[in-house]
Amino acid sequence: QQQVKQSPQSLIVQKGGISIINCAYENTAFDYFPWYQQFPGKGPALLIAIRPDVSEKKEGRFTISFNKSAKQFSLHIMDSQPGDSATYFCAASYNNNDMRFGAGTRLTVKP
Amino acid sequence: ETGVTQSPTHLIKTRGQQVTLRCSSQSGHNTVSWYQQALGQGPQFIFQYYREEENGRGNFPPRFSGLQFPNYSSELNVNALELDDSALYLCASSRDRGTGELFFGEGSRLTVL
């Protein structure tokens, strides 16, 4: 069922560094690409999202870069903080139905 | 504004039993989606309900069924439980069918022995 491939599986970054997580999708009908953050014991929470008519979206320290021709998108976390340590999921959907999630990236930010 | 709430938070069942999980959607939201999240995996779409009708279904067998009530709360029912059904079941609500943002609850952790 998975149509979104996410890498890396885990990532360790020093405080203040840049965290980069990549995703690739297959279905060109997808029109919404969110990133979710999940802490242990909690449900996923929307971090930032993009639609395919723009190539980049920035909200604070979080940026999505989107490459429609390559069917790839990525999350960049600038100035990573220990509080950013969590599991991050990329996802894609068409018309908000049947959201397809990547397998997740466990991010650890070391102080 | 009340967020998405799910119950129970944890439960243990044995193989072959049936389970019902409940979800109250966020105020103002009329669409509820259910996801199964196995340990160490991303959520997988089970189905979506919009105004009390099923509005899309993922690759899950018919023993997974649901309901949505007039107040937009929802139930997920799983019959004939199997060991592989052990997972975190997440409910997500959205303002309307077709809008992007899903608001997730904290999930119901089901263990099947």
Interface residues (C-beta under 8 A of the other chain):
Chain A: Q1 Q2 V4 Q6 Y32 P34 Y36 G41 K42 G43 P44 A45 L46 A49 R51 F89 A91 S93 N95 N96 N97 D98 M99 R100 F101 G102 A103 G104
Chain B: V4 T31 S33 Y35 G40 Q41 G42 P43 Q44 F45 Q48 N55 G56 G58 N59 L90 A92 S94 R97 G98 T99 G100 E101 L102 F103 F104 G105 E106 G107
